[in-house]
Amino acid sequence: MRRERPASGLRTLRRLAWDRDNGRRHLVLLGCAASLLAPVVPLLQPLIVRDIVSGAEQQRALLAPVVLLAAVTLAEAVLTGAQVYLLKRLAEGVVVDTRLALVRRLLRLPIVEYDRRRLGDLISRLSTDTSLLRSVISNGVFDIVSAVLLGIGSITVLALIDPLLLAITLSSVLLAAVALWTLMASLRGISRTAQEHVGRMTAEFERALQGVRTIRVFDATEREYERVARRAGDAYRAGLRLSRREAVVQPAVTTAIQIAVFMVLLVGGYRVSSGSMPLGDLVAFLLYLFSIVLPLNQATRALTTVQVGLAAADRAGEVLEIPTEQERAGAGRERGGPGPAGGGGEPAVTPHMVEFRDVGFRYDGGPPVLSGATFTVARGSCTAVVGPSGGGKSTVLALIARFYEHGSGTIRVDGRDVRELSHEAVRSRLSMVEQGAPVFAGSLRENLRLGAPGASDEELRSVLGDVELGELLDHPDGLDRDLGDAGIVLSGGQRQRLAWARALLHDHELLLLDEPTSSLDSETESRLQRLLRSRRAAGHTTVMVAHRLAPLVDCDRIIVLAGGTVTAEGTHASLLRDSPLYRVLAAHQGLVDVEDLATPGLTG
């Protein structure tokens, strides 16, 4: 796998700069043209200087060559400026394209990928790594092209001026090239390692910030600092390795060039003094030699930059090649629409909104979470899923929403096998209140409109009243009130009710609730139960997961899940009579007397 990585970085750059239909190809072509022309102009300057030196020795008029030299110098400045602007504009375009491609991909990855990866490392690829790509284009690839062209042109002219001095020069340059090739061989790998350590450090720091209040309470600030510091130390040491390698590269090339210059001065000076070589030729040769020195140093720095940047492109390309959940599930799925067609082409209304048939599932190679789970959820009903912790309750909701793909059996939503539908088609039928009730940084209005972007302010105020959150509108900013990072200004109960409001605004036919009242008082819980009854009366379907049984007593059907298997299902009353596990759960929550646990004929 390691051997494939170099191609990955180049492939990523090519795709972003050229292959994609982003209107940027003309910049690539103009940048190439400027890079090809820019080295040509400096090749003329030493020849003009030689004419000026020879003309001065022979006391000829110098106005014409001096004007020509000035014109050539001005042309070089214009071409160089154009090259710099075009390449930097191209580089900025590639960076923003890479960032947008990463964001697009990262927001669409299968949920299991977020389970496997540290979010801080993914963020590092989006921020730190993409910044390194800028230098690959603006100061990397095209600099190497310009340096090579200028070097080839200079060497060609040097061969015409004096082959002996050229042979002396090339021997030293060859030694520098061998040293450079040896040192560059491992530079990209070292750079990738350094970037990975930065990603791990970012992940540790993100972890600490997310739990900063818990860390403070448990007096763990210093320990968490040490965790981040260890990662920072790893990044520092990897950066030092990279710096040591880069520190050797430049002096090695410079030393070889200095040796070449000294040898040319020594041999050329002797030949001029002996009369076997004109002074103008030696001056021109030295100017061309210096025109090689500059691009060679430039190419050395550019090669280092390219190796570092390609390591960053490798890491970006690694993410861009992860299949999205849509790609992993397969293309060509239906993107929406009703259930199976009935007679005359009209959609048939199935009696069951959700069906599980012998469903098995495990998380990423772990033990089975569901084993042969079978049940149905009637359309327009309220169905609850209860059972001991770890029994697979929340997993049921995750599979309905297609956050994960079930391993065996069949899941149907609205009469269709979910594997025959796109993820979007499944989710277009449902709303959800998650267990953690996430609130996003931003305003109250932005949070409410997450699933209903067209909702009016009046609708937002109405739904806030429905979930007992009208007090939030008492703030001077009203709906524009900033809720802080992760809704920090709200209490746990307010965050949960805000999640309810968001789901109610979304207003789809299937509502999934995962521990939706765990942070609510009994009065607010009763108000929300009334909202669910009104939704049920309007034909909406609700599937609810909860540990507390009191809010579920009113449900049409309760499914008891234990060990990944459905052990019983029925109403609250029938389960008290027929399910020992449900009776135990009810007794522990005070819904039935403990003495009644031993009464087989309990009727509730």
Summary of the structure (lengths in Angstrom):
residues: 604
radius of gyration: 35.6
end to end distance: 62.9
largest distance: 126.4
contacts: 1936
relative contact order: 0.08
helix: 65%
strand: 11%
